[in-house]
């Protein structure tokens, strides 16, 4: 496959995995809220909990993505396979 095809496939797969991880984290955070804080807080607190849970799931997903990408770049030599230029030292 060409490098453009590899980059395209990598981008599609990474995007799908990011969405799945974000959704799973959001569900886990909402479950944690429902078990711990929901019985003690008023019902309208769910709006704030959902907003905080959504933002937190995105932030955690970014950190997970960066760690997995760094690991994959080293293990599978993605820079070369995707045609990325290595940063030159100055």
C-alpha positions as CSV (number, residue, x, y, z in Angstrom):
1,X,0.0,0.0,0.0
2,X,1.1,3.5,-0.6
3,X,2.0,5.9,2.2
4,X,-1.1,8.0,1.6
5,X,-3.3,5.0,2.0
6,X,-1.5,4.0,5.2
7,X,-2.0,7.5,6.6
8,X,-5.7,7.5,5.6
9,X,-6.3,4.1,7.2
10,X,-4.4,5.0,10.3
11,X,-6.4,8.2,10.7
12,X,-9.7,6.4,10.2
13,X,-8.9,3.7,12.7
14,X,-7.5,6.2,15.3
15,X,-10.6,8.3,15.0
16,X,-12.9,5.4,15.5
17,X,-10.9,4.2,18.5
18,X,-10.9,7.7,20.0
19,X,-14.7,7.9,19.7
20,X,-15.1,4.4,21.3
21,X,-12.8,5.1,24.2
22,X,-14.4,8.5,24.8
23,X,-17.9,6.9,24.9
24,X,-16.7,4.1,27.2
25,X,-15.1,6.5,29.6
26,X,-18.2,8.7,29.6
27,X,-20.4,5.7,30.4
28,X,-18.0,4.6,33.2
29,X,-18.0,8.1,34.7
30,X,-21.8,8.4,34.5
31,X,-22.1,5.0,36.2
32,X,-19.7,6.1,38.9
33,X,-21.7,9.2,39.4
34,X,-25.0,7.3,39.6
35,X,-23.5,4.9,42.2
36,X,-21.8,7.5,44.4
37,X,-23.2,11.0,44.1
38,X,-26.6,10.8,42.5
39,X,-28.4,9.5,45.6
40,X,-27.1,12.5,47.6
41,X,-27.5,15.3,45.1
42,X,-30.7,16.9,43.6
43,X,-31.9,15.6,40.3
44,X,-30.8,18.7,38.3
45,X,-27.2,18.0,39.3
46,X,-27.1,15.3,36.5
47,X,-26.7,18.1,33.9
48,X,-23.5,19.3,35.6
49,X,-22.3,15.8,36.1
50,X,-22.9,15.0,32.4
51,X,-20.9,18.1,31.3
52,X,-18.0,17.3,33.7
53,X,-18.1,13.7,32.7
54,X,-18.0,14.5,29.0
55,X,-15.1,16.9,29.3
56,X,-13.2,14.6,31.6
57,X,-13.7,11.7,29.2
58,X,-12.3,13.8,26.3
59,X,-9.3,14.9,28.4
60,X,-8.5,11.4,29.5
61,X,-8.9,10.1,26.0
62,X,-6.3,12.6,24.7
63,X,-3.8,11.4,27.3
64,X,-4.5,7.7,26.5
65,X,-4.2,8.5,22.7
66,X,-0.8,10.2,23.2
67,X,0.6,7.3,25.2
68,X,-0.6,4.7,22.8
69,X,0.6,6.6,19.8
70,X,4.1,7.0,21.4
71,X,4.2,3.3,22.1
72,X,3.0,2.4,18.6
73,X,5.5,4.8,16.9
74,X,8.4,3.1,18.7
75,X,7.2,-0.5,18.4
76,X,5.9,-0.5,14.8
77,X,8.2,2.3,13.4
78,X,5.2,4.3,12.3
79,X,7.2,7.4,11.3
80,X,8.8,5.4,8.5
81,X,5.7,3.5,7.4
82,X,3.5,6.6,7.4
83,X,6.1,8.7,5.7
84,X,6.4,11.2,8.5
85,X,9.5,13.3,8.9
86,X,11.5,12.9,12.0
87,X,12.1,16.2,13.9
88,X,15.6,17.4,13.2
89,X,17.8,18.5,16.1
90,X,19.1,22.0,15.9
